[in-house]
Amino acid sequence: MSHDFRLLKLQVQRKLKTCLDLAERHFNRSFPMPVVSYDVRGVKAGVAYLQKNCIKFNRTLLLENPEAFINQVVPHEVAHLIVYQIFGQVKPHGKEWQFVMVSLFQIPADTCHQFDVSSVQGKTYPYRCACQIHQLTVRRHQKVQHERAVYICRKCQSPLSWLDDFL
């Protein structure tokens, strides 16, 4: 394990503790420290497993974007755990989560990271909707090709079609 990664893991633990302390003071109750691992792959920066009180982070994205990762991704994921422990099953990025992010942690309630994912993305396939080009993963491309899925653009609500015909 590299020296840099060990230091980053310590910084992640410190940030988790800071976030939990803020939540404990606000909600006047204790929160258990989550179990943390660094085995998320692909383009996701982190994933919170609510029932297990566990957070998995993307080691590569942490190493490539340490400051932004620690200041945004770590609070983002711990906010999911806090919200679940206080409010139960609610909308993942709903008003409760936004409250924890903005009012308690005093950071923007961003639902997606803006990191360069070229080092973790793997092969993608170009798809077009009415307004832009999307890059689908191998798995999603296979689902479309085998007619097990249709993907819709979040902006224009039109279905995505593979650009193979145009290449």
Phi and psi in radians as a Rosetta constraint file:
Dihedral C 1 N 2 CA 2 C 2 CIRCULARHARMONIC -1.256 0.35
Dihedral N 2 CA 2 C 2 N 3 CIRCULARHARMONIC 2.695 0.35
Dihedral C 2 N 3 CA 3 C 3 CIRCULARHARMONIC -1.030 0.35
Dihedral N 3 CA 3 C 3 N 4 CIRCULARHARMONIC -0.748 0.35
Dihedral C 3 N 4 CA 4 C 4 CIRCULARHARMONIC -1.041 0.35
Dihedral N 4 CA 4 C 4 N 5 CIRCULARHARMONIC -0.770 0.35
Dihedral C 4 N 5 CA 5 C 5 CIRCULARHARMONIC -1.149 0.35
Dihedral N 5 CA 5 C 5 N 6 CIRCULARHARMONIC -0.693 0.35
Dihedral C 5 N 6 CA 6 C 6 CIRCULARHARMONIC -1.045 0.35
Dihedral N 6 CA 6 C 6 N 7 CIRCULARHARMONIC -0.768 0.35
Dihedral C 6 N 7 CA 7 C 7 CIRCULARHARMONIC -1.100 0.35
Dihedral N 7 CA 7 C 7 N 8 CIRCULARHARMONIC -0.729 0.35
Dihedral C 7 N 8 CA 8 C 8 CIRCULARHARMONIC -1.116 0.35
Dihedral N 8 CA 8 C 8 N 9 CIRCULARHARMONIC -0.692 0.35
Dihedral C 8 N 9 CA 9 C 9 CIRCULARHARMONIC -1.074 0.35
Dihedral N 9 CA 9 C 9 N 10 CIRCULARHARMONIC -0.677 0.35
Dihedral C 9 N 10 CA 10 C 10 CIRCULARHARMONIC -1.120 0.35
Dihedral N 10 CA 10 C 10 N 11 CIRCULARHARMONIC -0.719 0.35
Dihedral C 10 N 11 CA 11 C 11 CIRCULARHARMONIC -1.136 0.35
Dihedral N 11 CA 11 C 11 N 12 CIRCULARHARMONIC -0.666 0.35
Dihedral C 11 N 12 CA 12 C 12 CIRCULARHARMONIC -1.082 0.35
Dihedral N 12 CA 12 C 12 N 13 CIRCULARHARMONIC -0.805 0.35
Dihedral C 12 N 13 CA 13 C 13 CIRCULARHARMONIC -1.064 0.35
Dihedral N 13 CA 13 C 13 N 14 CIRCULARHARMONIC -0.718 0.35
Dihedral C 13 N 14 CA 14 C 14 CIRCULARHARMONIC -1.101 0.35
Dihedral N 14 CA 14 C 14 N 15 CIRCULARHARMONIC -0.742 0.35
Dihedral C 14 N 15 CA 15 C 15 CIRCULARHARMONIC -1.145 0.35
Dihedral N 15 CA 15 C 15 N 16 CIRCULARHARMONIC -0.723 0.35
Dihedral C 15 N 16 CA 16 C 16 CIRCULARHARMONIC -1.017 0.35
Dihedral N 16 CA 16 C 16 N 17 CIRCULARHARMONIC -0.809 0.35
Dihedral C 16 N 17 CA 17 C 17 CIRCULARHARMONIC -1.098 0.35
Dihedral N 17 CA 17 C 17 N 18 CIRCULARHARMONIC -0.743 0.35
Dihedral C 17 N 18 CA 18 C 18 CIRCULARHARMONIC -1.041 0.35
Dihedral N 18 CA 18 C 18 N 19 CIRCULARHARMONIC -0.795 0.35
Dihedral C 18 N 19 CA 19 C 19 CIRCULARHARMONIC -1.123 0.35
Dihedral N 19 CA 19 C 19 N 20 CIRCULARHARMONIC -0.780 0.35
Dihedral C 19 N 20 CA 20 C 20 CIRCULARHARMONIC -1.114 0.35
Dihedral N 20 CA 20 C 20 N 21 CIRCULARHARMONIC -0.690 0.35
Dihedral C 20 N 21 CA 21 C 21 CIRCULARHARMONIC -1.064 0.35
Dihedral N 21 CA 21 C 21 N 22 CIRCULARHARMONIC -0.752 0.35
Dihedral C 21 N 22 CA 22 C 22 CIRCULARHARMONIC -1.063 0.35
Dihedral N 22 CA 22 C 22 N 23 CIRCULARHARMONIC -0.789 0.35
Dihedral C 22 N 23 CA 23 C 23 CIRCULARHARMONIC -1.149 0.35
Dihedral N 23 CA 23 C 23 N 24 CIRCULARHARMONIC -0.700 0.35
Dihedral C 23 N 24 CA 24 C 24 CIRCULARHARMONIC -1.106 0.35
Dihedral N 24 CA 24 C 24 N 25 CIRCULARHARMONIC -0.719 0.35
Dihedral C 24 N 25 CA 25 C 25 CIRCULARHARMONIC -1.160 0.35
Dihedral N 25 CA 25 C 25 N 26 CIRCULARHARMONIC -0.736 0.35
Dihedral C 25 N 26 CA 26 C 26 CIRCULARHARMONIC -1.201 0.35
Dihedral N 26 CA 26 C 26 N 27 CIRCULARHARMONIC -0.839 0.35
Dihedral C 26 N 27 CA 27 C 27 CIRCULARHARMONIC -1.561 0.35
Dihedral N 27 CA 27 C 27 N 28 CIRCULARHARMONIC -0.071 0.35
Dihedral C 27 N 28 CA 28 C 28 CIRCULARHARMONIC 0.962 0.35
Dihedral N 28 CA 28 C 28 N 29 CIRCULARHARMONIC 0.828 0.35
Dihedral C 28 N 29 CA 29 C 29 CIRCULARHARMONIC -2.749 0.35
Dihedral N 29 CA 29 C 29 N 30 CIRCULARHARMONIC 2.853 0.35
Dihedral C 29 N 30 CA 30 C 30 CIRCULARHARMONIC -1.639 0.35
Dihedral N 30 CA 30 C 30 N 31 CIRCULARHARMONIC 2.691 0.35
Dihedral C 30 N 31 CA 31 C 31 CIRCULARHARMONIC -2.211 0.35
Dihedral N 31 CA 31 C 31 N 32 CIRCULARHARMONIC 2.308 0.35
Dihedral C 31 N 32 CA 32 C 32 CIRCULARHARMONIC -1.239 0.35
Dihedral N 32 CA 32 C 32 N 33 CIRCULARHARMONIC 2.525 0.35
Dihedral C 32 N 33 CA 33 C 33 CIRCULARHARMONIC -1.120 0.35
Dihedral N 33 CA 33 C 33 N 34 CIRCULARHARMONIC 2.239 0.35
Dihedral C 33 N 34 CA 34 C 34 CIRCULARHARMONIC -1.235 0.35
Dihedral N 34 CA 34 C 34 N 35 CIRCULARHARMONIC 2.702 0.35
Dihedral C 34 N 35 CA 35 C 35 CIRCULARHARMONIC -1.331 0.35
Dihedral N 35 CA 35 C 35 N 36 CIRCULARHARMONIC 2.322 0.35
Dihedral C 35 N 36 CA 36 C 36 CIRCULARHARMONIC -2.106 0.35
Dihedral N 36 CA 36 C 36 N 37 CIRCULARHARMONIC 2.392 0.35
Dihedral C 36 N 37 CA 37 C 37 CIRCULARHARMONIC -2.384 0.35
Dihedral N 37 CA 37 C 37 N 38 CIRCULARHARMONIC 2.963 0.35
Dihedral C 37 N 38 CA 38 C 38 CIRCULARHARMONIC -2.228 0.35
Dihedral N 38 CA 38 C 38 N 39 CIRCULARHARMONIC 0.882 0.35
Dihedral C 38 N 39 CA 39 C 39 CIRCULARHARMONIC -2.122 0.35
Dihedral N 39 CA 39 C 39 N 40 CIRCULARHARMONIC 0.379 0.35
Dihedral C 39 N 40 CA 40 C 40 CIRCULARHARMONIC -1.290 0.35
Dihedral N 40 CA 40 C 40 N 41 CIRCULARHARMONIC 2.339 0.35
Dihedral C 40 N 41 CA 41 C 41 CIRCULARHARMONIC -1.991 0.35
Dihedral N 41 CA 41 C 41 N 42 CIRCULARHARMONIC 2.958 0.35
Dihedral C 41 N 42 CA 42 C 42 CIRCULARHARMONIC 1.419 0.35
Dihedral N 42 CA 42 C 42 N 43 CIRCULARHARMONIC -2.628 0.35
Dihedral C 42 N 43 CA 43 C 43 CIRCULARHARMONIC -1.619 0.35
Dihedral N 43 CA 43 C 43 N 44 CIRCULARHARMONIC -0.111 0.35
Dihedral C 43 N 44 CA 44 C 44 CIRCULARHARMONIC -1.284 0.35
Dihedral N 44 CA 44 C 44 N 45 CIRCULARHARMONIC 2.376 0.35
Dihedral C 44 N 45 CA 45 C 45 CIRCULARHARMONIC -1.450 0.35
Dihedral N 45 CA 45 C 45 N 46 CIRCULARHARMONIC -0.597 0.35
Dihedral C 45 N 46 CA 46 C 46 CIRCULARHARMONIC -2.844 0.35
Dihedral N 46 CA 46 C 46 N 47 CIRCULARHARMONIC 2.781 0.35
Dihedral C 46 N 47 CA 47 C 47 CIRCULARHARMONIC -2.465 0.35
Dihedral N 47 CA 47 C 47 N 48 CIRCULARHARMONIC 2.305 0.35
Dihedral C 47 N 48 CA 48 C 48 CIRCULARHARMONIC -1.782 0.35
Dihedral N 48 CA 48 C 48 N 49 CIRCULARHARMONIC 2.260 0.35
Dihedral C 48 N 49 CA 49 C 49 CIRCULARHARMONIC -1.789 0.35
Dihedral N 49 CA 49 C 49 N 50 CIRCULARHARMONIC 1.758 0.35
Dihedral C 49 N 50 CA 50 C 50 CIRCULARHARMONIC -1.056 0.35
Dihedral N 50 CA 50 C 50 N 51 CIRCULARHARMONIC -0.916 0.35
Dihedral C 50 N 51 CA 51 C 51 CIRCULARHARMONIC -1.172 0.35
Dihedral N 51 CA 51 C 51 N 52 CIRCULARHARMONIC -0.473 0.35
Dihedral C 51 N 52 CA 52 C 52 CIRCULARHARMONIC -1.606 0.35
Dihedral N 52 CA 52 C 52 N 53 CIRCULARHARMONIC -0.110 0.35
Dihedral C 52 N 53 CA 53 C 53 CIRCULARHARMONIC 0.868 0.35
Dihedral N 53 CA 53 C 53 N 54 CIRCULARHARMONIC 0.951 0.35
Dihedral C 53 N 54 CA 54 C 54 CIRCULARHARMONIC -2.332 0.35
Dihedral N 54 CA 54 C 54 N 55 CIRCULARHARMONIC 2.466 0.35
Dihedral C 54 N 55 CA 55 C 55 CIRCULARHARMONIC -2.197 0.35
Dihedral N 55 CA 55 C 55 N 56 CIRCULARHARMONIC 2.320 0.35
Dihedral C 55 N 56 CA 56 C 56 CIRCULARHARMONIC -1.991 0.35
Dihedral N 56 CA 56 C 56 N 57 CIRCULARHARMONIC 2.281 0.35
Dihedral C 56 N 57 CA 57 C 57 CIRCULARHARMONIC -1.978 0.35
Dihedral N 57 CA 57 C 57 N 58 CIRCULARHARMONIC 2.771 0.35
Dihedral C 57 N 58 CA 58 C 58 CIRCULARHARMONIC -1.568 0.35
Dihedral N 58 CA 58 C 58 N 59 CIRCULARHARMONIC 1.877 0.35
Dihedral C 58 N 59 CA 59 C 59 CIRCULARHARMONIC -0.993 0.35
Dihedral N 59 CA 59 C 59 N 60 CIRCULARHARMONIC -0.776 0.35
Dihedral C 59 N 60 CA 60 C 60 CIRCULARHARMONIC -1.100 0.35
Dihedral N 60 CA 60 C 60 N 61 CIRCULARHARMONIC -0.807 0.35
Dihedral C 60 N 61 CA 61 C 61 CIRCULARHARMONIC -1.165 0.35
Dihedral N 61 CA 61 C 61 N 62 CIRCULARHARMONIC -0.574 0.35
Dihedral C 61 N 62 CA 62 C 62 CIRCULARHARMONIC -1.116 0.35
Dihedral N 62 CA 62 C 62 N 63 CIRCULARHARMONIC -0.821 0.35
Dihedral C 62 N 63 CA 63 C 63 CIRCULARHARMONIC -1.127 0.35
Dihedral N 63 CA 63 C 63 N 64 CIRCULARHARMONIC -0.611 0.35
Dihedral C 63 N 64 CA 64 C 64 CIRCULARHARMONIC -1.432 0.35
Dihedral N 64 CA 64 C 64 N 65 CIRCULARHARMONIC -0.425 0.35
Dihedral C 64 N 65 CA 65 C 65 CIRCULARHARMONIC -2.384 0.35
Dihedral N 65 CA 65 C 65 N 66 CIRCULARHARMONIC 0.975 0.35
Dihedral C 65 N 66 CA 66 C 66 CIRCULARHARMONIC -1.011 0.35
Dihedral N 66 CA 66 C 66 N 67 CIRCULARHARMONIC -0.841 0.35
Dihedral C 66 N 67 CA 67 C 67 CIRCULARHARMONIC -1.170 0.35
Dihedral N 67 CA 67 C 67 N 68 CIRCULARHARMONIC -0.890 0.35
Dihedral C 67 N 68 CA 68 C 68 CIRCULARHARMONIC -1.108 0.35
Dihedral N 68 CA 68 C 68 N 69 CIRCULARHARMONIC -0.665 0.35
Dihedral C 68 N 69 CA 69 C 69 CIRCULARHARMONIC -1.074 0.35
Dihedral N 69 CA 69 C 69 N 70 CIRCULARHARMONIC -0.884 0.35
Dihedral C 69 N 70 CA 70 C 70 CIRCULARHARMONIC -1.162 0.35
Dihedral N 70 CA 70 C 70 N 71 CIRCULARHARMONIC -0.663 0.35
Dihedral C 70 N 71 CA 71 C 71 CIRCULARHARMONIC -1.426 0.35
Dihedral N 71 CA 71 C 71 N 72 CIRCULARHARMONIC -0.358 0.35
Dihedral C 71 N 72 CA 72 C 72 CIRCULARHARMONIC -2.075 0.35
Dihedral N 72 CA 72 C 72 N 73 CIRCULARHARMONIC -0.886 0.35
Dihedral C 72 N 73 CA 73 C 73 CIRCULARHARMONIC -1.218 0.35
Dihedral N 73 CA 73 C 73 N 74 CIRCULARHARMONIC -0.775 0.35
Dihedral C 73 N 74 CA 74 C 74 CIRCULARHARMONIC -1.054 0.35
Dihedral N 74 CA 74 C 74 N 75 CIRCULARHARMONIC -0.898 0.35
Dihedral C 74 N 75 CA 75 C 75 CIRCULARHARMONIC -1.077 0.35
Dihedral N 75 CA 75 C 75 N 76 CIRCULARHARMONIC -0.643 0.35
Dihedral C 75 N 76 CA 76 C 76 CIRCULARHARMONIC -0.966 0.35
Dihedral N 76 CA 76 C 76 N 77 CIRCULARHARMONIC -0.861 0.35
Dihedral C 76 N 77 CA 77 C 77 CIRCULARHARMONIC -1.271 0.35
Dihedral N 77 CA 77 C 77 N 78 CIRCULARHARMONIC -0.704 0.35
Dihedral C 77 N 78 CA 78 C 78 CIRCULARHARMONIC -1.173 0.35
Dihedral N 78 CA 78 C 78 N 79 CIRCULARHARMONIC -0.534 0.35
Dihedral C 78 N 79 CA 79 C 79 CIRCULARHARMONIC -1.065 0.35
Dihedral N 79 CA 79 C 79 N 80 CIRCULARHARMONIC -0.667 0.35
Dihedral C 79 N 80 CA 80 C 80 CIRCULARHARMONIC -1.045 0.35
Dihedral N 80 CA 80 C 80 N 81 CIRCULARHARMONIC -0.758 0.35
Dihedral C 80 N 81 CA 81 C 81 CIRCULARHARMONIC -1.156 0.35
Dihedral N 81 CA 81 C 81 N 82 CIRCULARHARMONIC -0.755 0.35
Dihedral C 81 N 82 CA 82 C 82 CIRCULARHARMONIC -1.084 0.35
Dihedral N 82 CA 82 C 82 N 83 CIRCULARHARMONIC -0.822 0.35
Dihedral C 82 N 83 CA 83 C 83 CIRCULARHARMONIC -1.045 0.35
Dihedral N 83 CA 83 C 83 N 84 CIRCULARHARMONIC -0.756 0.35
Dihedral C 83 N 84 CA 84 C 84 CIRCULARHARMONIC -1.094 0.35
Dihedral N 84 CA 84 C 84 N 85 CIRCULARHARMONIC -0.730 0.35
Dihedral C 84 N 85 CA 85 C 85 CIRCULARHARMONIC -1.252 0.35
Dihedral N 85 CA 85 C 85 N 86 CIRCULARHARMONIC -0.456 0.35
Dihedral C 85 N 86 CA 86 C 86 CIRCULARHARMONIC -1.591 0.35
Dihedral N 86 CA 86 C 86 N 87 CIRCULARHARMONIC -0.827 0.35
Dihedral C 86 N 87 CA 87 C 87 CIRCULARHARMONIC -1.883 0.35
Dihedral N 87 CA 87 C 87 N 88 CIRCULARHARMONIC -0.150 0.35
Dihedral C 87 N 88 CA 88 C 88 CIRCULARHARMONIC 1.392 0.35
Dihedral N 88 CA 88 C 88 N 89 CIRCULARHARMONIC -2.715 0.35
Dihedral C 88 N 89 CA 89 C 89 CIRCULARHARMONIC -1.321 0.35
Dihedral N 89 CA 89 C 89 N 90 CIRCULARHARMONIC 1.905 0.35
Dihedral C 89 N 90 CA 90 C 90 CIRCULARHARMONIC -2.281 0.35
Dihedral N 90 CA 90 C 90 N 91 CIRCULARHARMONIC 3.075 0.35
Dihedral C 90 N 91 CA 91 C 91 CIRCULARHARMONIC -0.987 0.35
Dihedral N 91 CA 91 C 91 N 92 CIRCULARHARMONIC 2.281 0.35
Dihedral C 91 N 92 CA 92 C 92 CIRCULARHARMONIC -0.913 0.35
Dihedral N 92 CA 92 C 92 N 93 CIRCULARHARMONIC -0.743 0.35
Dihedral C 92 N 93 CA 93 C 93 CIRCULARHARMONIC -2.077 0.35
Dihedral N 93 CA 93 C 93 N 94 CIRCULARHARMONIC 0.655 0.35
Dihedral C 93 N 94 CA 94 C 94 CIRCULARHARMONIC -1.373 0.35
Dihedral N 94 CA 94 C 94 N 95 CIRCULARHARMONIC -2.944 0.35
Dihedral C 94 N 95 CA 95 C 95 CIRCULARHARMONIC -1.083 0.35
Dihedral N 95 CA 95 C 95 N 96 CIRCULARHARMONIC -0.571 0.35
Dihedral C 95 N 96 CA 96 C 96 CIRCULARHARMONIC -1.171 0.35
Dihedral N 96 CA 96 C 96 N 97 CIRCULARHARMONIC -0.799 0.35
Dihedral C 96 N 97 CA 97 C 97 CIRCULARHARMONIC -1.134 0.35
Dihedral N 97 CA 97 C 97 N 98 CIRCULARHARMONIC -0.742 0.35
Dihedral C 97 N 98 CA 98 C 98 CIRCULARHARMONIC -1.086 0.35
Dihedral N 98 CA 98 C 98 N 99 CIRCULARHARMONIC -0.672 0.35
Dihedral C 98 N 99 CA 99 C 99 CIRCULARHARMONIC -1.063 0.35
Dihedral N 99 CA 99 C 99 N 100 CIRCULARHARMONIC -0.826 0.35
Dihedral C 99 N 100 CA 100 C 100 CIRCULARHARMONIC -1.063 0.35
Dihedral N 100 CA 100 C 100 N 101 CIRCULARHARMONIC -0.782 0.35
Dihedral C 100 N 101 CA 101 C 101 CIRCULARHARMONIC -1.117 0.35
Dihedral N 101 CA 101 C 101 N 102 CIRCULARHARMONIC -0.883 0.35
Dihedral C 101 N 102 CA 102 C 102 CIRCULARHARMONIC -1.446 0.35
Dihedral N 102 CA 102 C 102 N 103 CIRCULARHARMONIC -0.867 0.35
Dihedral C 102 N 103 CA 103 C 103 CIRCULARHARMONIC -1.393 0.35
Dihedral N 103 CA 103 C 103 N 104 CIRCULARHARMONIC -0.704 0.35
Dihedral C 103 N 104 CA 104 C 104 CIRCULARHARMONIC -1.517 0.35
Dihedral N 104 CA 104 C 104 N 105 CIRCULARHARMONIC -0.912 0.35
Dihedral C 104 N 105 CA 105 C 105 CIRCULARHARMONIC -1.520 0.35
Dihedral N 105 CA 105 C 105 N 106 CIRCULARHARMONIC -0.273 0.35
Dihedral C 105 N 106 CA 106 C 106 CIRCULARHARMONIC 0.966 0.35
Dihedral N 106 CA 106 C 106 N 107 CIRCULARHARMONIC 0.822 0.35
Dihedral C 106 N 107 CA 107 C 107 CIRCULARHARMONIC -2.344 0.35
Dihedral N 107 CA 107 C 107 N 108 CIRCULARHARMONIC 2.736 0.35
Dihedral C 107 N 108 CA 108 C 108 CIRCULARHARMONIC -1.040 0.35
Dihedral N 108 CA 108 C 108 N 109 CIRCULARHARMONIC 2.512 0.35
Dihedral C 108 N 109 CA 109 C 109 CIRCULARHARMONIC -1.495 0.35
Dihedral N 109 CA 109 C 109 N 110 CIRCULARHARMONIC 1.066 0.35
Dihedral C 109 N 110 CA 110 C 110 CIRCULARHARMONIC -1.330 0.35
Dihedral N 110 CA 110 C 110 N 111 CIRCULARHARMONIC 2.308 0.35
Dihedral C 110 N 111 CA 111 C 111 CIRCULARHARMONIC -1.567 0.35
Dihedral N 111 CA 111 C 111 N 112 CIRCULARHARMONIC -0.331 0.35
Dihedral C 111 N 112 CA 112 C 112 CIRCULARHARMONIC -2.302 0.35
Dihedral N 112 CA 112 C 112 N 113 CIRCULARHARMONIC 2.532 0.35
Dihedral C 112 N 113 CA 113 C 113 CIRCULARHARMONIC -1.399 0.35
Dihedral N 113 CA 113 C 113 N 114 CIRCULARHARMONIC 2.856 0.35
Dihedral C 113 N 114 CA 114 C 114 CIRCULARHARMONIC -2.012 0.35
Dihedral N 114 CA 114 C 114 N 115 CIRCULARHARMONIC 0.444 0.35
Dihedral C 114 N 115 CA 115 C 115 CIRCULARHARMONIC -1.266 0.35
Dihedral N 115 CA 115 C 115 N 116 CIRCULARHARMONIC 2.635 0.35
Dihedral C 115 N 116 CA 116 C 116 CIRCULARHARMONIC -1.203 0.35
Dihedral N 116 CA 116 C 116 N 117 CIRCULARHARMONIC 2.126 0.35
Dihedral C 116 N 117 CA 117 C 117 CIRCULARHARMONIC -1.877 0.35
Dihedral N 117 CA 117 C 117 N 118 CIRCULARHARMONIC 0.222 0.35
Dihedral C 117 N 118 CA 118 C 118 CIRCULARHARMONIC -1.030 0.35
Dihedral N 118 CA 118 C 118 N 119 CIRCULARHARMONIC -0.564 0.35
Dihedral C 118 N 119 CA 119 C 119 CIRCULARHARMONIC -1.349 0.35
Dihedral N 119 CA 119 C 119 N 120 CIRCULARHARMONIC -0.271 0.35
Dihedral C 119 N 120 CA 120 C 120 CIRCULARHARMONIC -2.086 0.35
Dihedral N 120 CA 120 C 120 N 121 CIRCULARHARMONIC -0.046 0.35
Dihedral C 120 N 121 CA 121 C 121 CIRCULARHARMONIC -1.334 0.35
Dihedral N 121 CA 121 C 121 N 122 CIRCULARHARMONIC -0.683 0.35
Dihedral C 121 N 122 CA 122 C 122 CIRCULARHARMONIC 1.360 0.35
Dihedral N 122 CA 122 C 122 N 123 CIRCULARHARMONIC -3.020 0.35
Dihedral C 122 N 123 CA 123 C 123 CIRCULARHARMONIC -1.208 0.35
Dihedral N 123 CA 123 C 123 N 124 CIRCULARHARMONIC 2.450 0.35
Dihedral C 123 N 124 CA 124 C 124 CIRCULARHARMONIC -2.280 0.35
Dihedral N 124 CA 124 C 124 N 125 CIRCULARHARMONIC 2.872 0.35
Dihedral C 124 N 125 CA 125 C 125 CIRCULARHARMONIC -2.142 0.35
Dihedral N 125 CA 125 C 125 N 126 CIRCULARHARMONIC 2.333 0.35
Dihedral C 125 N 126 CA 126 C 126 CIRCULARHARMONIC -1.352 0.35
Dihedral N 126 CA 126 C 126 N 127 CIRCULARHARMONIC 2.289 0.35
Dihedral C 126 N 127 CA 127 C 127 CIRCULARHARMONIC -2.233 0.35
Dihedral N 127 CA 127 C 127 N 128 CIRCULARHARMONIC 2.595 0.35
Dihedral C 127 N 128 CA 128 C 128 CIRCULARHARMONIC -2.043 0.35
Dihedral N 128 CA 128 C 128 N 129 CIRCULARHARMONIC 2.512 0.35
Dihedral C 128 N 129 CA 129 C 129 CIRCULARHARMONIC -2.055 0.35
Dihedral N 129 CA 129 C 129 N 130 CIRCULARHARMONIC -2.810 0.35
Dihedral C 129 N 130 CA 130 C 130 CIRCULARHARMONIC -1.301 0.35
Dihedral N 130 CA 130 C 130 N 131 CIRCULARHARMONIC -0.325 0.35
Dihedral C 130 N 131 CA 131 C 131 CIRCULARHARMONIC -2.121 0.35
Dihedral N 131 CA 131 C 131 N 132 CIRCULARHARMONIC -0.264 0.35
Dihedral C 131 N 132 CA 132 C 132 CIRCULARHARMONIC -2.896 0.35
Dihedral N 132 CA 132 C 132 N 133 CIRCULARHARMONIC 3.102 0.35
Dihedral C 132 N 133 CA 133 C 133 CIRCULARHARMONIC -1.770 0.35
Dihedral N 133 CA 133 C 133 N 134 CIRCULARHARMONIC 2.374 0.35
Dihedral C 133 N 134 CA 134 C 134 CIRCULARHARMONIC -2.015 0.35
Dihedral N 134 CA 134 C 134 N 135 CIRCULARHARMONIC 2.629 0.35
Dihedral C 134 N 135 CA 135 C 135 CIRCULARHARMONIC -1.892 0.35
Dihedral N 135 CA 135 C 135 N 136 CIRCULARHARMONIC 1.981 0.35
Dihedral C 135 N 136 CA 136 C 136 CIRCULARHARMONIC -1.673 0.35
Dihedral N 136 CA 136 C 136 N 137 CIRCULARHARMONIC 2.507 0.35
Dihedral C 136 N 137 CA 137 C 137 CIRCULARHARMONIC -1.193 0.35
Dihedral N 137 CA 137 C 137 N 138 CIRCULARHARMONIC 2.907 0.35
Dihedral C 137 N 138 CA 138 C 138 CIRCULARHARMONIC -0.990 0.35
Dihedral N 138 CA 138 C 138 N 139 CIRCULARHARMONIC -0.784 0.35
Dihedral C 138 N 139 CA 139 C 139 CIRCULARHARMONIC -1.050 0.35
Dihedral N 139 CA 139 C 139 N 140 CIRCULARHARMONIC -0.820 0.35
Dihedral C 139 N 140 CA 140 C 140 CIRCULARHARMONIC -1.170 0.35
Dihedral N 140 CA 140 C 140 N 141 CIRCULARHARMONIC -0.691 0.35
Dihedral C 140 N 141 CA 141 C 141 CIRCULARHARMONIC -1.031 0.35
Dihedral N 141 CA 141 C 141 N 142 CIRCULARHARMONIC -0.777 0.35
Dihedral C 141 N 142 CA 142 C 142 CIRCULARHARMONIC -1.072 0.35
Dihedral N 142 CA 142 C 142 N 143 CIRCULARHARMONIC -0.704 0.35
Dihedral C 142 N 143 CA 143 C 143 CIRCULARHARMONIC -1.091 0.35
Dihedral N 143 CA 143 C 143 N 144 CIRCULARHARMONIC -0.712 0.35
Dihedral C 143 N 144 CA 144 C 144 CIRCULARHARMONIC -1.139 0.35
Dihedral N 144 CA 144 C 144 N 145 CIRCULARHARMONIC -0.820 0.35
Dihedral C 144 N 145 CA 145 C 145 CIRCULARHARMONIC -1.079 0.35
Dihedral N 145 CA 145 C 145 N 146 CIRCULARHARMONIC -0.575 0.35
Dihedral C 145 N 146 CA 146 C 146 CIRCULARHARMONIC -1.669 0.35
Dihedral N 146 CA 146 C 146 N 147 CIRCULARHARMONIC 0.238 0.35
Dihedral C 146 N 147 CA 147 C 147 CIRCULARHARMONIC 0.970 0.35
Dihedral N 147 CA 147 C 147 N 148 CIRCULARHARMONIC 0.662 0.35
Dihedral C 147 N 148 CA 148 C 148 CIRCULARHARMONIC -1.796 0.35
Dihedral N 148 CA 148 C 148 N 149 CIRCULARHARMONIC -0.084 0.35
Dihedral C 148 N 149 CA 149 C 149 CIRCULARHARMONIC -2.756 0.35
Dihedral N 149 CA 149 C 149 N 150 CIRCULARHARMONIC 2.632 0.35
Dihedral C 149 N 150 CA 150 C 150 CIRCULARHARMONIC -2.250 0.35
Dihedral N 150 CA 150 C 150 N 151 CIRCULARHARMONIC 2.258 0.35
Dihedral C 150 N 151 CA 151 C 151 CIRCULARHARMONIC -1.823 0.35
Dihedral N 151 CA 151 C 151 N 152 CIRCULARHARMONIC 2.443 0.35
Dihedral C 151 N 152 CA 152 C 152 CIRCULARHARMONIC -2.018 0.35
Dihedral N 152 CA 152 C 152 N 153 CIRCULARHARMONIC 2.409 0.35
Dihedral C 152 N 153 CA 153 C 153 CIRCULARHARMONIC -1.192 0.35
Dihedral N 153 CA 153 C 153 N 154 CIRCULARHARMONIC 2.334 0.35
Dihedral C 153 N 154 CA 154 C 154 CIRCULARHARMONIC -1.213 0.35
Dihedral N 154 CA 154 C 154 N 155 CIRCULARHARMONIC -0.482 0.35
Dihedral C 154 N 155 CA 155 C 155 CIRCULARHARMONIC -1.387 0.35
Dihedral N 155 CA 155 C 155 N 156 CIRCULARHARMONIC -1.000 0.35
Dihedral C 155 N 156 CA 156 C 156 CIRCULARHARMONIC -1.763 0.35
Dihedral N 156 CA 156 C 156 N 157 CIRCULARHARMONIC -0.084 0.35
Dihedral C 156 N 157 CA 157 C 157 CIRCULARHARMONIC 1.127 0.35
Dihedral N 157 CA 157 C 157 N 158 CIRCULARHARMONIC 0.287 0.35
Dihedral C 157 N 158 CA 158 C 158 CIRCULARHARMONIC -1.677 0.35
Dihedral N 158 CA 158 C 158 N 159 CIRCULARHARMONIC 2.674 0.35
Dihedral C 158 N 159 CA 159 C 159 CIRCULARHARMONIC -1.202 0.35
Dihedral N 159 CA 159 C 159 N 160 CIRCULARHARMONIC 2.636 0.35
Dihedral C 159 N 160 CA 160 C 160 CIRCULARHARMONIC -1.544 0.35
Dihedral N 160 CA 160 C 160 N 161 CIRCULARHARMONIC 2.444 0.35
Dihedral C 160 N 161 CA 161 C 161 CIRCULARHARMONIC -2.227 0.35
Dihedral N 161 CA 161 C 161 N 162 CIRCULARHARMONIC 2.473 0.35
Dihedral C 161 N 162 CA 162 C 162 CIRCULARHARMONIC -1.140 0.35
Dihedral N 162 CA 162 C 162 N 163 CIRCULARHARMONIC 2.411 0.35
Dihedral C 162 N 163 CA 163 C 163 CIRCULARHARMONIC -1.485 0.35
Dihedral N 163 CA 163 C 163 N 164 CIRCULARHARMONIC 0.177 0.35
Dihedral C 163 N 164 CA 164 C 164 CIRCULARHARMONIC -0.945 0.35
Dihedral N 164 CA 164 C 164 N 165 CIRCULARHARMONIC -0.680 0.35
Dihedral C 164 N 165 CA 165 C 165 CIRCULARHARMONIC -1.100 0.35
Dihedral N 165 CA 165 C 165 N 166 CIRCULARHARMONIC -0.449 0.35
Dihedral C 165 N 166 CA 166 C 166 CIRCULARHARMONIC -1.754 0.35
Dihedral N 166 CA 166 C 166 N 167 CIRCULARHARMONIC -0.064 0.35
